[in-house]
Amino acid sequence: MKKGTKIVVGIVGAVFAFLFFKILFELVTVTLKKNALLKDIQTLKQDISKGELRKQTIYNDAGYVEDVARQKLGLVKDGETVFVITDGKKKK
């Protein structure tokens, strides 16, 4: 083989090797990202399942609903008396 032909073959081989490793690197990178996203999806599905279970528990627990109504909304049952305790300081 002539010297010029060897150089051309070497350059072409180097270009192909570079492109091969570049594509291989991108494939590995994309695969790692895909696996991370699949793991995130699985975690989110588990979170959704836990949230759905909690929602069902809350909807089926009258005591919880009553506690929330009393504490967060300040609601009282008919016939109950509400006492408001203040610190005794007068506002100016």
NUGU-171745 format. One record per residue: residue number from 0; residue in three letters; x, y, z of N, C-alpha, C, O in turn. Coordinates in nm, 4 decimals, m for minus. Each point is the difference from the previous one (the first is absolute). Last residue first. Layout:
# NUGU-171745
seq:type:n.X:n.Y:n.Z:ca.X:ca.Y:ca.Z:c.X:c.Y:c.Z:o.X:o.Y:o.Z
NUM:ala:X:Y:Z:X:Y:Z:X:Y:Z:X:Y:Z
...
This chain:
# NUGU-171745
seq:type:n.X:n.Y:n.Z:ca.X:ca.Y:ca.Z:c.X:c.Y:c.Z:o.X:o.Y:o.Z
91:lys:m5.4934:4.9392:7.0911:m0.0120:0.1457:m0.0071:m0.0641:0.0411:m0.1277:m0.0186:0.1193:m0.0241
90:lys:m0.0401:m0.5830:0.3310:0.0605:0.0558:m0.1194:m0.0232:0.1484:m0.0039:m0.1056:0.0481:0.0410
89:lys:0.1509:m0.3814:0.3995:m0.0919:0.0772:m0.0835:0.0760:0.0528:m0.1220:0.1161:0.0399:0.0095
88:lys:m0.0354:m0.5000:0.2997:0.0509:0.1316:m0.0366:m0.0993:0.0687:m0.0909:m0.0596:m0.0615:m0.0884
87:gly:0.0158:m0.3956:0.2523:m0.0438:0.1041:0.0931:0.0494:0.1382:m0.0324:m0.0415:0.0960:0.0649
86:asp:0.0725:m0.5370:m0.3065:0.1099:0.0233:0.0941:m0.0333:0.1121:0.0983:0.0810:0.0283:0.0883
85:thr:m0.4583:m0.3677:m0.3030:0.0923:0.1032:m0.0466:0.1083:0.0206:0.1040:m0.0065:m0.0553:0.1097
84:ile:m0.3905:m0.3257:m0.2751:0.0908:0.0432:0.1064:0.0976:0.1000:m0.0604:0.0657:m0.0276:m0.1004
83:val:m0.5793:m0.1746:m0.0117:0.1200:0.0544:m0.0604:0.0858:0.0560:0.1121:m0.0431:0.0897:0.0725
82:phe:m0.3807:m0.4701:m0.1371:0.0684:0.0939:0.0863:0.1271:0.0444:m0.0699:0.0765:m0.0825:m0.0499
81:val:m0.5806:m0.1559:m0.0891:0.1402:0.0255:m0.0329:0.0543:0.1037:0.0962:m0.0610:0.1051:0.0200
80:thr:m0.3555:m0.4950:m0.0174:0.0376:0.1373:0.0297:0.1489:0.0156:m0.0266:0.0806:m0.0834:0.0410
79:glu:m0.4961:m0.2654:m0.2378:0.1292:0.0189:0.0656:0.0259:0.1482:0.0227:m0.0459:0.0851:m0.0761
78:gly:m0.3418:m0.2566:m0.1614:m0.0102:m0.0114:0.1449:0.1318:0.0154:0.0728:m0.0002:0.0118:0.1226
77:asp:0.0196:m0.1644:m0.6250:m0.1154:0.0696:0.0583:m0.0036:m0.0265:0.1500:0.0168:m0.1135:0.0447
76:lys:0.4618:0.0823:m0.2581:m0.1264:m0.0712:m0.0108:m0.1110:0.0856:0.0600:0.0247:0.0869:0.0836
75:val:0.4235:0.1263:m0.3156:m0.0464:m0.0624:0.1242:m0.1315:m0.0714:m0.0277:m0.0691:0.0298:m0.0974
74:leu:0.5429:0.1970:m0.1834:m0.1404:m0.0388:0.0073:m0.0303:m0.0663:0.1339:0.0875:m0.0601:0.0623
73:gly:0.3376:0.2500:m0.2767:m0.0631:0.0598:0.1165:m0.1479:m0.0349:0.0137:m0.0746:0.0746:0.0634
72:leu:0.4402:m0.2070:m0.3885:m0.1106:0.0850:m0.0433:m0.0739:0.0654:0.1157:m0.0832:0.0883:m0.0212
71:lys:0.4633:m0.3824:0.0836:0.0393:0.0884:m0.1107:m0.1108:0.0976:m0.0385:0.0278:0.1122:m0.0422
70:gln:m0.0898:m0.4313:0.4071:0.1279:0.0663:0.0168:0.0293:0.1027:m0.1089:0.0440:0.1111:0.0296
69:arg:m0.4536:m0.3772:m0.0373:0.0101:0.0763:0.1252:0.1284:0.0835:0.0058:m0.0041:0.1188:0.0321
68:ala:m0.0674:m0.4086:m0.3986:m0.1033:0.1041:m0.0014:0.0093:0.0864:0.1245:m0.0177:0.1216:m0.0074
67:val:0.2950:m0.4975:m0.0183:0.0445:0.1043:m0.0931:m0.1000:0.1146:m0.0018:0.0386:0.1169:0.0009
66:asp:m0.1551:m0.4934:0.2526:0.1150:0.0704:0.0601:0.0490:0.1129:m0.0896:0.0301:0.1092:0.0481
65:glu:m0.3687:m0.3926:m0.2166:m0.0511:0.0870:0.1064:0.1135:0.0792:0.0649:m0.0142:0.1196:0.0254
64:val:0.1282:m0.4433:m0.3441:m0.0683:0.1110:m0.0661:m0.0524:0.0983:0.1047:0.0102:0.1214:m0.0181
63:tyr:0.1770:m0.5164:0.1775:0.1036:0.0857:m0.0587:m0.0636:0.1228:m0.0642:0.0467:0.1124:0.0185
62:gly:m0.3343:m0.4429:0.1507:0.0691:0.0694:0.1084:0.1063:0.0956:m0.0526:0.0159:0.1107:0.0515
61:ala:m0.2475:m0.4049:m0.3465:m0.0828:0.1146:0.0399:0.0682:0.0811:0.1108:m0.0126:0.1224:0.0038
60:asp:0.2037:m0.4477:m0.3933:0.0191:0.0217:0.1438:m0.0740:0.1268:0.0417:0.0507:0.1111:m0.0153
59:asn:m0.0046:m0.2743:m0.4415:m0.0748:m0.1008:0.0743:0.0109:0.0164:0.1513:m0.0583:m0.0787:0.0746
58:tyr:0.2896:0.3646:m0.3870:m0.1412:0.0067:m0.0361:m0.0849:m0.0973:0.0814:m0.1178:0.0260:0.0247
57:ile:0.5899:m0.0337:0.0310:m0.0574:0.1247:0.0510:m0.1487:0.0068:m0.0292:m0.0787:0.0351:0.0879
56:thr:0.3214:m0.3969:m0.2645:m0.0057:m0.0097:0.1464:m0.0671:0.1225:0.0593:m0.0831:m0.0113:0.0901
55:gln:0.1693:0.0100:m0.5506:m0.1096:m0.0918:0.0329:m0.0166:m0.0135:0.1512:m0.1119:m0.0048:0.0510
54:lys:0.4750:0.2597:m0.2034:m0.1263:0.0665:m0.0333:m0.1188:m0.0885:0.0372:m0.0969:0.0468:0.0597
53:arg:0.5270:m0.2289:m0.0202:m0.0250:0.0990:0.1056:m0.1319:0.0706:m0.0237:m0.0759:0.0232:0.0941
52:leu:0.2194:m0.3183:m0.4254:m0.0355:m0.0744:0.1207:m0.0317:0.0952:0.1146:m0.0959:m0.0211:0.0742
51:glu:0.2575:0.2107:m0.4699:m0.1346:m0.0534:m0.0214:m0.0478:m0.0766:0.1231:m0.1153:0.0137:0.0410
50:gly:0.5589:0.1412:m0.0402:m0.0947:0.1116:0.0095:m0.1440:m0.0458:m0.0174:m0.0893:0.0459:0.0712
49:lys:0.4344:m0.3595:m0.1357:m0.0085:0.0360:0.1425:m0.1006:0.1129:0.0209:m0.0779:m0.0017:0.0952
48:ser:0.1701:m0.1170:m0.5371:m0.0727:m0.1083:0.0672:m0.0168:0.0300:0.1486:m0.1076:m0.0202:0.0563
47:ile:0.3710:0.3124:m0.3079:m0.1405:0.0145:m0.0381:m0.0837:m0.1064:0.0707:m0.1085:0.0290:0.0506
46:asp:0.5720:m0.0563:m0.0013:m0.0519:0.1163:0.0720:m0.1483:0.0208:m0.0295:m0.0775:0.0319:0.0902
45:gln:0.3012:m0.3640:m0.3316:m0.0148:m0.0413:0.1399:m0.0565:0.1140:0.0835:m0.0858:m0.0221:0.0854
44:lys:0.1903:0.1161:m0.5292:m0.1151:m0.0902:0.0051:m0.0254:m0.0477:0.1424:m0.1148:m0.0104:0.0430
43:leu:0.4997:0.2675:m0.1209:m0.1208:0.0820:m0.0084:m0.1265:m0.0853:0.0032:m0.0996:0.0394:0.0607
42:thr:0.5143:m0.2604:m0.0743:m0.0151:0.0700:0.1279:m0.1264:0.0840:0.0003:m0.0735:0.0012:0.0987
41:gln:0.1883:m0.2099:m0.5013:m0.0402:m0.0999:0.0985:m0.0226:0.0645:0.1367:m0.0972:m0.0316:0.0685
40:ile:0.2722:0.3014:m0.4087:m0.1397:m0.0341:m0.0293:m0.0516:m0.1005:0.1024:m0.1119:0.0142:0.0494
39:asp:0.5666:0.0954:m0.0315:m0.0827:0.1128:0.0446:m0.1479:m0.0288:m0.0219:m0.0830:0.0310:0.0855
38:lys:0.3862:m0.3406:m0.2566:0.0003:m0.0074:0.1466:m0.0855:0.1127:0.0581:m0.0762:m0.0218:0.0942
37:leu:0.1444:0.0234:m0.5533:m0.0874:m0.1118:0.0358:m0.0080:m0.0169:0.1517:m0.1056:m0.0320:0.0545
36:leu:0.4052:0.3520:m0.2220:m0.1384:0.0436:m0.0181:m0.0987:m0.1111:0.0350:m0.1046:0.0261:0.0595
35:ala:0.5624:m0.1286:m0.0544:m0.0292:0.0942:0.1082:m0.1451:0.0474:m0.0090:m0.0686:0.0105:0.1017
34:asn:0.2284:m0.2810:m0.4491:m0.0137:m0.0771:0.1240:m0.0332:0.0893:0.1183:m0.0808:m0.0371:0.0852
33:lys:0.1736:0.2454:m0.4972:m0.1255:m0.0754:m0.0084:m0.0239:m0.0782:0.1288:m0.1108:0.0004:0.0537
32:lys:0.5218:0.2202:m0.1016:m0.1086:0.0962:0.0227:m0.1353:m0.0698:m0.0004:m0.0864:0.0292:0.0827
31:leu:0.4598:m0.2897:m0.1916:0.0043:0.0385:0.1414:m0.1112:0.0984:0.0339:m0.0642:m0.0117:0.1044
30:thr:0.1155:m0.1076:m0.5543:m0.0474:m0.1146:0.0770:m0.0010:0.0316:0.1490:m0.0949:m0.0351:0.0701
29:val:0.2810:0.3513:m0.3634:m0.1460:m0.0046:m0.0150:m0.0582:m0.1152:0.0808:m0.1058:0.0151:0.0610
28:thr:0.5747:0.0170:m0.0744:m0.0569:0.1152:0.0691:m0.1523:m0.0027:m0.0046:m0.0658:0.0203:0.1020
27:val:0.3011:m0.3449:m0.3492:0.0123:m0.0261:0.1439:m0.0639:0.1139:0.0802:m0.0710:m0.0246:0.0975
26:leu:0.0935:0.0840:m0.5582:m0.0913:m0.1098:0.0315:0.0019:m0.0313:0.1486:m0.1049:m0.0183:0.0619
25:glu:0.4150:0.3294:m0.2290:m0.1353:0.0572:0.0014:m0.1036:m0.1060:0.0350:m0.0960:0.0286:0.0716
24:phe:0.5402:m0.1739:m0.1262:m0.0103:0.0857:0.1177:m0.1402:0.0592:0.0118:m0.0579:0.0012:0.1087
23:leu:0.1543:m0.2444:m0.4971:m0.0057:m0.0895:0.1154:m0.0157:0.0793:0.1294:m0.0799:m0.0369:0.0860
22:ile:0.1529:0.2748:m0.4812:m0.1353:m0.0560:0.0018:m0.0179:m0.0932:0.1196:m0.1050:0.0002:0.0643
21:lys:0.5339:0.1717:m0.1300:m0.0914:0.1107:0.0299:m0.1429:m0.0512:0.0094:m0.0723:0.0351:0.0933
20:phe:0.4055:m0.3349:m0.2297:0.0068:0.0252:0.1438:m0.0897:0.1159:0.0419:m0.0540:0.0002:0.1106
19:phe:0.0802:m0.1015:m0.5737:m0.0513:m0.1160:0.0727:m0.0028:0.0275:0.1507:m0.1016:m0.0228:0.0656
18:leu:0.3018:0.3420:m0.3477:m0.1458:0.0020:m0.0110:m0.0633:m0.1157:0.0777:m0.1029:0.0167:0.0654
17:phe:0.5738:m0.0022:m0.0890:m0.0502:0.1141:0.0758:m0.1524:0.0021:m0.0008:m0.0629:0.0167:0.1045
16:ala:0.2728:m0.3377:m0.3720:0.0166:m0.0331:0.1421:m0.0549:0.1126:0.0870:m0.0692:m0.0254:0.0986
15:phe:0.0802:0.0984:m0.5623:m0.1014:m0.0995:0.0358:0.0083:m0.0374:0.1475:m0.1028:m0.0144:0.0662
14:val:0.4344:0.3012:m0.2288:m0.1303:0.0680:m0.0027:m0.1106:m0.0972:0.0397:m0.0862:0.0334:0.0813
13:ala:0.5161:m0.2092:m0.1300:m0.0071:0.0852:0.1197:m0.1339:0.0717:0.0073:m0.0590:0.0119:0.1074
12:gly:0.1506:m0.2656:m0.4919:m0.0177:m0.0870:0.1173:m0.0144:0.0804:0.1278:m0.0832:m0.0310:0.0853
11:val:0.1891:0.2627:m0.4780:m0.1382:m0.0503:m0.0072:m0.0302:m0.0890:0.1202:m0.1071:0.0095:0.0598
10:ile:0.5482:0.1377:m0.1026:m0.0883:0.1134:0.0308:m0.1454:m0.0453:0.0004:m0.0757:0.0336:0.0911
9:gly:0.3979:m0.3507:m0.2225:0.0143:0.0336:0.1416:m0.0924:0.1124:0.0417:m0.0614:m0.0061:0.1065
8:val:0.0869:m0.1073:m0.5611:m0.0675:m0.1079:0.0736:0.0065:0.0277:0.1505:m0.0977:m0.0220:0.0716
7:val:0.3381:0.3140:m0.3441:m0.1444:0.0182:m0.0224:m0.0790:m0.1053:0.0780:m0.0992:0.0321:0.0654
6:ile:0.5647:m0.0718:m0.0587:m0.0412:0.1205:0.0730:m0.1505:0.0204:m0.0123:m0.0685:0.0275:0.0984
5:lys:0.2656:m0.3739:m0.3479:0.0007:m0.0326:0.1427:m0.0478:0.1185:0.0836:m0.0737:m0.0177:0.0971
4:thr:0.1370:0.0839:m0.5556:m0.1195:m0.0821:0.0233:m0.0104:m0.0372:0.1472:m0.1091:0.0008:0.0570
3:gly:0.4942:0.2266:m0.2018:m0.1176:0.0887:m0.0041:m0.1288:m0.0750:0.0285:m0.0896:0.0520:0.0665
2:lys:0.4945:m0.2996:m0.1040:0.0020:0.0818:0.1207:m0.1238:0.0909:0.0061:m0.0611:0.0145:0.1059
1:lys:0.0211:m0.4766:m0.3745:0.0790:0.1229:m0.0084:m0.0147:0.0806:0.1286:m0.0959:m0.0157:0.0757
0:met:0.0696:m0.5285:m0.1218:m0.0848:0.1177:0.0000:0.0890:0.1236:0.0000:0.1039:0.0037:0.0659
